[in-house]
């Protein structure tokens, strides 16, 4: 998934760009509103993260231009403007979400994931408790998956792992992230337990000539989805 980040604060943009890249996103960054607008017009992005006040062209103007053109790419504003009138103005301009500086990085990442799910870049059906990616469906509550007519019974950890992967489709998931998610309040096992768990899950959800969904990114972790640029 591709994200465009436009902010003239280099001390924020560069580390934020690195963080998003580590999370598995493809990030383009611009420090000027005019250049950022050109990127937004020329590129195919799943999400735009825009600072409000920018040299050349403001984030508000970039958002308004995109909406006039009928483009529905989600827009997240980053800004120091924190009054109610400011928030209303930003949302009325077509923004999908609004984050006031300074902010916690965890909150930013959560809002990014939420916007991508909402836009359909990730399929997440919260009302039914089911996740769908490609031709695989997971019933989270009952620990059962379905693929091409098959019913796939899962252990608790297999179901938790698959749910974590499906909620972060296309993102790079490191061993540390998986470990932290699956064993939040439990004593964490050795790292080779994750590799063993993934082997078991692969055997269940990838049978015969079915498209591989779990991809190993050597030395980094795993990426989930129907295709991967760094896979085995």
Helices and strands as residue ranges (DSSP letters): E 2-6, H 10-22, E 26-30, H 33-42, E 47-51, H 59-68, E 74-79, H 84-92, E 97-100, H 105-119, E 124-125, E 130-133, E 136-139, E 144-147, E 150-153, H 156-167, E 172-174, H 175-182, H 192-205, E 214-217, E 221-224
